Amino acid sequence: MKRPTEITALVEHFGHDSAVEDAANGWASYCPVSPDGNGRYCGTPMIITQLEDGGLQYELQCGHSQDEARAAPAPLSREVPGAVSLKAGGTVAPGTKFRVLDVAKMVSELPPPVPWQIDGLAVRGDVTVLTGDPGAGKSLLALTLGGAVARGESIAGIGCMEGTTLYVDAENGGREIHRRLHSLGIPPAGVNVIEADGVDLRDQADFAELDALVKRFTPALLVLDSLTAFWPGTNERKTEDVAPTLYALKRLAERHGVAILVLHHRPKDGGEYRGTTAIAAAAQLGFTLGKVKTDPDRTRRRLHCWKCRPAAEPEDRWLHLDAEYGMVLVGVAEPYEDPDEPERVAPARHALAPRLLAALGKERLLLKDLAERLGINPKDGTLRRTADHLVEADEVVRGNDKRYERCRVPGAIGPKEAGTVAPGTPHSSAESGNGHQPVLEEYAEAEIERLRGKGLA
């Protein structure tokens, strides 16, 4: 059936061909209305039927009117299938990957509120990575949150907006999934669980099938358990192997307005996530669930945020994961304070950054060596987060041997073999050409000011 201009405009509105599928006497698509005007469409399935006179009839299940659905892509109808006119920048061919934003409008209007699906943890249209050691309770917490979303209630002090949950499990198998669903008291409606066997999201067909599941169930929350199980055989330390799938998940979240919660593992050395920094770069939010080694209460868990792009990083949340009479109970726990180290406080990332750079100097050091120089526990998460942040900011490079070294700054003063020295940094004798390195105390203040200007101090 030849698609009329109005249907082609709908494809352009969504930005991908699979948004409209041929059906008997018409087409199957999704409601294109943006309820709050933030660019995320309603997404509820709809049927468009072609009448005998050539007109189109929209059948929506969400409550939006036919006129509203028709009006959303209407501005494109006059130009499709030719060029799509944009207010700034002339014309762009249909299917373009570039979109001109209305800067004047964005500057003059307040941004829309963050569309939290799970308060302080998961946002509609964004990807959250939840990491933890094996047995920490990542899957149990994710399933519990999925049930709370289905009920529209709070769990362990964490508020959840009501909606459906789609839980796709590629790790635990049918028997374990059954046990967990029963022991957690998951509601029989509102939580759809899919067992994924042999799925590889790097494969376009498998990813398209995941996209089709999201279209079918229209979840508010999508949980993927776990990250590495969905790309078997991938070296998770290689950005080129990991990043394409993660960014595809990010686009899927934006396209469907769904909050995606991806479960992943922590490394043995105590970092926040295992693998390449592309994992943190692609996620909008990142959390770690774990036990504190010195805590005598083995049911207590700390939920720690290590990245939160949509808002300020929330404080640590303390939870109880306990079993009683065959049921798993999740509740609020009292924060744990180590009695052996009452005054020990992990240094803030911004305060630690200049100290780490000064300790690194011109050498190539392992993280444990840096920790020793700084007098910090090598498993302190703040140390690793600071190092990772400096890598992302192009201040530090991490080699394949896990050693860190400082990047060179264009126009830096200093001998070729020296570490990075900021332009204009005061030198004791390097400027005279004798090759001596500056004394750390002499340029520490200048270094702090430079980092402060980059938001690192």
Secondary structure per residue as TSV (DSSP state, phi and psi in degrees):
chain	resnum	aa	ss	phi	psi
A	1	M	-	360.0	129.4
A	2	K	-	-71.0	132.5
A	3	R	-	-82.4	126.8
A	4	P	-	-70.9	167.0
A	5	T	H	-56.9	-36.5
A	6	E	H	-63.3	-36.5
A	7	I	H	-72.5	-40.3
A	8	T	H	-62.0	-37.0
A	9	A	H	-64.4	-34.6
A	10	L	H	-65.2	-39.5
A	11	V	H	-61.1	-43.8
A	12	E	H	-64.3	-35.7
A	13	H	H	-61.6	-44.0
A	14	F	H	-80.3	-28.5
A	15	G	T	88.4	9.5
A	16	H	S	-152.6	145.7
A	17	D	G	-61.4	-34.0
A	18	S	G	-73.1	-1.7
A	19	A	G	-70.2	-22.3
A	20	V	S	-128.7	123.9
A	21	E	E	-119.2	141.6
A	22	D	E	-65.5	138.1
A	23	A	E	-139.7	174.0
A	24	A	T	-61.5	124.0
A	25	N	T	60.3	21.9
A	26	G	E	169.0	-142.8
A	27	W	E	-144.4	149.7
A	28	A	E	-104.9	132.7
A	29	S	E	-151.3	-155.0
A	30	Y	E	-136.0	148.0
A	31	C	-	-58.9	121.9
A	32	P	-	-89.4	3.3
A	33	V	-	-71.9	136.1
A	34	S	-	-99.2	102.0
A	35	P	T	-57.8	-41.3
A	36	D	T	-109.1	11.4
A	37	G	S	69.9	19.9
A	38	N	S	-96.7	8.6
A	39	G	S	92.3	-11.3
A	40	R	-	-94.4	121.5
A	41	Y	-	-81.9	164.1
A	42	C	-	-58.4	-50.9
A	43	G	-	82.5	0.9
A	44	T	-	-70.4	136.7
A	45	P	E	-56.2	144.7
A	46	M	E	-145.3	156.8
A	47	I	E	-115.9	134.5
A	48	I	E	-114.5	119.6
A	49	T	E	-107.1	136.4
A	50	Q	E	-90.9	121.6
A	51	L	-	-79.9	169.0
A	52	E	T	-61.8	-31.6
A	53	D	T	-83.5	5.7
A	54	G	S	92.7	-10.2
A	55	G	-	-73.2	169.8
A	56	L	E	-118.7	140.4
A	57	Q	E	-119.8	125.5
A	58	Y	E	-96.5	127.8
A	59	E	E	-114.1	105.2
A	60	L	E	-108.1	147.2
A	61	Q	S	-105.5	-2.8
A	62	C	S	-97.2	-11.5
A	63	G	S	103.3	-15.1
A	64	H	-	-70.3	150.1
A	65	S	-	-82.8	163.1
A	66	Q	H	-60.8	-38.5
A	67	D	H	-65.0	-39.0
A	68	E	H	-65.0	-42.7
A	69	A	H	-66.3	-37.7
A	70	R	H	-72.4	-32.1
A	71	A	H	-73.4	-28.1
A	72	A	T	-58.1	-51.2
A	73	P	T	-92.0	4.9
A	74	A	H	-55.5	-39.9
A	75	P	H	-59.2	-21.5
A	76	L	H	-85.7	-17.7
A	77	S	H	-61.4	-33.9
A	78	R	T	-69.9	-24.2
A	79	E	T	-105.8	-28.0
A	80	V	T	-70.0	139.2
A	81	P	T	-91.5	23.4
A	82	G	S	-84.2	-144.7
A	83	A	-	-81.0	152.4
A	84	V	E	-96.5	116.1
A	85	S	E	-74.6	139.1
A	86	L	-	-122.7	145.8
A	87	K	S	-58.8	-35.9
A	88	A	S	-124.7	135.9
A	89	G	S	98.4	14.2
A	90	G	S	72.1	-133.1
A	91	T	E	-118.5	152.8
A	92	V	E	-132.6	138.2
A	93	A	-	-64.3	150.1
A	94	P	T	-55.0	142.8
A	95	G	T	81.7	9.9
A	96	T	-	-59.4	150.6
A	97	K	S	-94.0	1.1
A	98	F	-	-113.0	143.2
A	99	R	-	-135.6	124.2
A	100	V	-	-79.5	126.1
A	101	L	-	-94.0	150.7
A	102	D	-	-86.5	89.9
A	103	V	H	-63.7	-43.2
A	104	A	H	-58.3	-41.2
A	105	K	H	-67.9	-41.5
A	106	M	H	-65.7	-36.5
A	107	V	H	-71.4	-36.8
A	108	S	H	-84.1	-20.6
A	109	E	S	-112.6	148.6
A	110	L	-	-67.5	141.3
A	111	P	-	-66.2	152.2
A	112	P	-	-65.2	154.9
A	113	P	-	-63.6	152.9
A	114	V	-	-65.2	123.5
A	115	P	-	-81.5	74.0
A	116	W	E	-64.8	130.6
A	117	Q	E	-93.9	-40.9
A	118	I	E	-121.9	120.6
A	119	D	T	-55.1	120.9
A	120	G	T	70.7	11.4
A	121	L	T	-136.9	-40.3
A	122	A	E	-140.4	134.4
A	123	V	E	-119.2	136.7
A	124	R	T	-63.1	129.2
A	125	G	T	91.7	1.2
A	126	D	S	-127.8	166.6
A	127	V	E	-111.4	129.9
A	128	T	E	-112.0	134.5
A	129	V	E	-106.1	124.9
A	130	L	E	-113.0	116.4
A	131	T	E	-111.6	168.0
A	132	G	E	172.3	163.1
A	133	D	-	-70.9	158.5
A	134	P	T	-56.3	132.1
A	135	G	T	85.8	1.4
A	136	A	S	-72.5	-22.7
A	137	G	-	105.2	22.7
A	138	K	H	-58.8	-50.3
A	139	S	H	-66.0	-39.7
A	140	L	H	-63.1	-42.7
A	141	L	H	-66.4	-42.4
A	142	A	H	-63.1	-42.6
A	143	L	H	-65.4	-40.3
A	144	T	H	-62.2	-44.3
A	145	L	H	-64.0	-37.8
A	146	G	H	-61.3	-40.8
A	147	G	H	-66.0	-37.8
A	148	A	H	-66.2	-36.5
A	149	V	H	-63.2	-43.4
A	150	A	H	-61.5	-34.4
A	151	R	H	-87.7	-17.9
A	152	G	T	69.9	40.6
A	153	E	-	-131.8	171.3
A	154	S	-	-87.5	151.9
A	155	I	B	-138.6	127.6
A	156	A	T	53.3	36.9
A	157	G	T	79.3	6.1
A	158	I	B	-104.8	116.0
A	159	G	-	-76.8	143.4
A	160	C	B	-131.2	132.1
A	161	M	-	-77.2	142.2
A	162	E	-	-69.2	138.8
A	163	G	-	175.8	178.3
A	164	T	-	-91.6	155.5
A	165	T	E	-118.7	136.8
A	166	L	E	-116.1	115.0
A	167	Y	E	-110.0	114.2
A	168	V	E	-108.6	115.0
A	169	D	E	-112.2	116.8
A	170	A	S	-110.4	9.2
A	171	E	S	-120.2	-36.2
A	172	N	S	-98.1	-21.8
A	173	G	H	84.4	157.0
A	174	G	H	-60.3	-40.5
A	175	R	H	-64.9	-46.1
A	176	E	H	-69.4	-36.3
A	177	I	H	-60.9	-43.8
A	178	H	H	-59.4	-46.6
A	179	R	H	-60.5	-43.5
A	180	R	H	-69.2	-42.8
A	181	L	H	-59.2	-40.8
A	182	H	H	-71.3	-44.6
A	183	S	H	-72.0	-23.4
A	184	L	H	-90.4	-7.7
A	185	G	T	64.2	41.1
A	186	I	-	-64.8	136.9
A	187	P	-	-62.5	143.7
A	188	P	S	-69.5	-16.9
A	189	A	S	-125.3	145.4
A	190	G	S	99.0	-12.7
A	191	V	E	-123.4	114.2
A	192	N	E	-105.2	125.7
A	193	V	E	-114.3	129.9
A	194	I	E	-118.4	127.6
A	195	E	E	-89.9	122.5
A	196	A	-	-102.3	120.4
A	197	D	S	-118.8	113.7
A	198	G	S	74.3	22.0
A	199	V	-	-79.8	138.6
A	200	D	-	-131.4	105.0
A	201	L	T	-69.9	-7.6
A	202	R	T	-73.4	-21.2
A	203	D	S	-80.6	126.6
A	204	Q	H	-59.6	-37.5
A	205	A	H	-65.5	-42.1
A	206	D	H	-67.0	-39.9
A	207	F	H	-67.0	-38.0
A	208	A	H	-63.2	-33.6
A	209	E	H	-69.0	-38.1
A	210	L	H	-62.7	-43.0
A	211	D	H	-59.3	-40.8
A	212	A	H	-65.5	-36.0
A	213	L	H	-64.7	-40.1
A	214	V	H	-64.4	-40.6
A	215	K	H	-63.4	-39.5
A	216	R	H	-70.0	-45.3
A	217	F	H	-95.5	-13.4
A	218	T	-	41.3	58.7
A	219	P	-	-75.1	155.0
A	220	A	S	-84.5	-29.3
A	221	L	E	-129.9	127.7
A	222	L	E	-115.7	122.7
A	223	V	E	-109.9	130.7
A	224	L	E	-115.7	118.0
A	225	D	E	-125.3	107.5
A	226	S	-	-124.8	176.9
A	227	L	T	-56.8	-55.6
A	228	T	G	-67.7	-25.2
A	229	A	G	-68.3	-20.1
A	230	F	G	-91.9	-1.2
A	231	W	S	-142.1	71.1
A	232	P	T	-57.4	136.3
A	233	G	T	85.0	-3.2
A	234	T	-	-78.8	141.9
A	235	N	-	-84.0	103.3
A	236	E	T	-70.6	-4.4
A	237	R	T	-90.3	-7.4
A	238	K	-	-99.1	119.4
A	239	T	H	-58.6	-41.5
A	240	E	H	-65.5	-22.5
A	241	D	H	-85.3	-28.1
A	242	V	H	-100.9	-44.7
A	243	A	H	-57.6	-44.4
A	244	P	H	-56.0	-41.8
A	245	T	H	-69.5	-40.6
A	246	L	H	-64.0	-41.7
A	247	Y	H	-72.0	-29.1
A	248	A	H	-65.3	-38.8
A	249	L	H	-64.5	-37.9
A	250	K	H	-62.6	-43.3
A	251	R	H	-66.4	-36.1
A	252	L	H	-62.8	-42.1
A	253	A	H	-60.8	-44.2
A	254	E	H	-67.6	-40.9
A	255	R	H	-64.0	-39.7
A	256	H	H	-101.8	-4.0
A	257	G	T	63.0	35.0
A	258	V	-	-108.1	143.3
A	259	A	E	-83.6	124.2
A	260	I	E	-107.4	127.5
A	261	L	E	-114.8	112.7
A	262	V	E	-105.5	127.2
A	263	L	E	-92.8	140.2
A	264	H	E	-149.4	168.3
A	265	H	E	-101.1	155.1
A	266	R	-	-89.9	155.4
A	267	P	-	-77.1	162.6
A	268	K	T	-68.7	-21.7
A	269	D	T	-83.9	4.9
A	270	G	-	93.2	7.9
A	271	G	-	-68.5	175.4
A	272	E	S	-80.0	-30.6
A	273	Y	S	-149.3	153.3
A	274	R	S	-94.0	132.9
A	275	G	S	111.5	-165.5
A	276	T	-	-65.6	154.4
A	277	T	T	-67.4	-11.2
A	278	A	H	-61.9	-24.7
A	279	I	H	-64.2	-45.2
A	280	A	H	-72.1	-34.6
A	281	A	H	-66.2	-38.0
A	282	A	H	-77.8	-25.7
A	283	A	-	-83.5	143.0
A	284	Q	S	-84.8	-28.0
A	285	L	E	-136.3	145.7
A	286	G	E	-140.9	135.3
A	287	F	E	-137.6	153.4
A	288	T	E	-125.0	131.7
A	289	L	E	-108.7	126.7
A	290	G	E	-166.3	170.2
A	291	K	-	-90.1	153.2
A	292	V	-	-93.8	126.1
A	293	K	T	-55.9	-36.8
A	294	T	T	-87.1	-0.2
A	295	D	-	-77.6	120.2
A	296	P	S	-70.1	-21.2
A	297	D	-	-84.9	101.4
A	298	R	T	-78.4	-2.8
A	299	T	T	-92.6	-7.7
A	300	R	E	-87.0	138.9
A	301	R	E	-129.7	147.1
A	302	R	E	-107.1	127.7
A	303	L	E	-101.9	105.8
A	304	H	E	-111.0	132.7
A	305	C	E	-92.3	127.5
A	306	W	E	-114.9	-1.7
A	307	K	E	-160.0	135.8
A	308	C	E	-153.0	89.7
A	309	R	S	-71.7	-36.3
A	310	P	S	-71.6	-20.7
A	311	A	S	-157.4	-179.8
A	312	A	-	-65.6	145.3
A	313	E	-	-62.0	127.2
A	314	P	-	-72.1	158.9
A	315	E	-	-67.1	159.1
A	316	D	-	-57.0	141.2
A	317	R	E	-113.3	138.9
A	318	W	E	-111.4	128.8
A	319	L	E	-127.2	155.1
A	320	H	E	-108.1	129.2
A	321	L	E	-117.7	106.3
A	322	D	E	-132.5	154.3
A	323	A	E	-113.4	135.9
A	324	E	E	-152.4	124.4
A	325	Y	T	53.5	41.8
A	326	G	T	78.1	2.3
A	327	M	E	-111.9	147.3
A	328	V	E	-98.1	126.9
A	329	L	E	-111.7	132.3
A	330	V	E	-118.3	124.6
A	331	G	E	-148.8	-178.8
A	332	V	E	-80.8	139.5
A	333	A	-	-120.0	156.4
A	334	E	-	-71.6	140.1
A	335	P	-	-58.6	146.8
A	336	Y	-	-97.9	134.5
A	337	E	-	-122.0	126.7
A	338	D	-	-73.2	115.4
A	339	P	T	-67.5	-22.9
A	340	D	T	-78.4	-19.3
A	341	E	-	-134.1	65.0
A	342	P	T	-65.5	-26.6
A	343	E	T	-102.3	-2.4
A	344	R	-	-78.9	121.9
A	345	V	-	-128.2	127.7
A	346	A	-	-60.8	130.2
A	347	P	-	-63.9	144.8
A	348	A	-	-66.3	149.9
A	349	R	H	-59.5	-43.3
A	350	H	H	-65.8	-37.0
A	351	A	H	-74.6	-29.4
A	352	L	H	-79.6	-27.3
A	353	A	H	-55.2	-53.1
A	354	P	H	-65.0	-32.1
A	355	R	H	-66.6	-40.8
A	356	L	H	-64.2	-43.6
A	357	L	H	-63.8	-41.6
A	358	A	H	-64.8	-40.0
A	359	A	H	-67.1	-33.3
A	360	L	H	-70.3	-40.6
A	361	G	T	53.9	-129.4
A	362	K	T	-103.7	8.5
A	363	E	S	-91.8	169.1
A	364	R	-	-112.8	113.8
A	365	L	B	-127.8	148.7
A	366	L	-	-75.5	160.1
A	367	L	H	-61.7	-35.7
A	368	K	H	-67.3	-32.3
A	369	D	H	-69.9	-39.6
A	370	L	H	-63.0	-42.4
A	371	A	H	-59.8	-40.6
A	372	E	H	-64.1	-42.1
A	373	R	H	-65.9	-34.1
A	374	L	H	-89.1	-7.4
A	375	G	T	70.9	35.8
A	376	I	-	-118.8	146.7
A	377	N	-	-58.9	125.1
A	378	P	T	-60.9	-16.5
A	379	K	T	-98.0	8.9
A	380	D	-	-65.9	119.8
A	381	G	H	-61.3	-29.7
A	382	T	H	-64.9	-37.0
A	383	L	H	-62.2	-46.7
A	384	R	H	-67.5	-40.6
A	385	R	H	-61.9	-39.3
A	386	T	H	-65.0	-44.1
A	387	A	H	-62.3	-44.2
A	388	D	H	-63.5	-39.2
A	389	H	H	-65.2	-39.2
A	390	L	H	-68.8	-31.3
A	391	V	H	-65.3	-46.2
A	392	E	H	-64.1	-29.8
A	393	A	T	-87.3	6.7
A	394	D	T	62.3	28.1
A	395	E	S	-92.1	-28.8
A	396	V	E	-137.3	148.1
A	397	V	E	-115.4	137.4
A	398	R	E	-109.4	116.7
A	399	G	-	-80.1	174.1
A	400	N	T	-64.6	-22.0
A	401	D	T	-87.2	10.5
A	402	K	S	70.2	13.4
A	403	R	-	-92.3	142.1
A	404	Y	E	-100.7	143.4
A	405	E	E	-146.0	156.3
A	406	R	E	-77.6	142.6
A	407	C	-	-74.8	159.2
A	408	R	-	-91.3	142.2
A	409	V	-	-101.4	130.1
A	410	P	T	-53.4	130.7
A	411	G	T	83.2	9.9
A	412	A	-	-67.9	150.2
A	413	I	-	-97.9	133.6
A	414	G	S	144.5	162.5
A	415	P	-	-62.0	156.1
A	416	K	T	-58.3	-37.4
A	417	E	T	-84.0	-1.4
A	418	A	S	-78.5	164.1
A	419	G	-	-72.2	178.7
A	420	T	-	-65.7	134.7
A	421	V	-	-128.3	127.6
A	422	A	-	-65.1	143.0
A	423	P	T	-54.9	135.1
A	424	G	T	84.9	-0.8
A	425	T	-	-67.4	132.9
A	426	P	-	-65.9	137.1
A	427	H	-	-119.1	146.4
A	428	S	S	-78.0	-42.4
A	429	S	S	-148.8	-2.6
A	430	A	G	-64.7	-33.8
A	431	E	G	-67.6	-23.6
A	432	S	G	-82.4	-3.8
A	433	G	T	90.0	11.6
A	434	N	S	-86.7	-3.0
A	435	G	-	81.8	1.2
A	436	H	-	-71.1	145.9
A	437	Q	-	-83.4	148.7
A	438	P	-	-65.8	147.3
A	439	V	-	-71.5	135.1
A	440	L	H	-55.8	-40.3
A	441	E	H	-62.9	-27.9
A	442	E	H	-70.8	-34.1
A	443	Y	H	-113.7	7.7
A	444	A	H	-60.1	-44.8
A	445	E	H	-64.5	-42.1
A	446	A	H	-62.9	-38.5
A	447	E	H	-64.9	-41.3
A	448	I	H	-63.2	-41.8
A	449	E	H	-63.3	-41.6
A	450	R	H	-64.2	-42.7
A	451	L	H	-67.4	-36.1
A	452	R	H	-61.6	-36.9
A	453	G	H	-67.3	-24.4
A	454	K	T	-96.5	6.8
A	455	G	T	77.7	19.8
A	456	L	-	-105.3	-3.9
A	457	A	-	-144.5	360.0
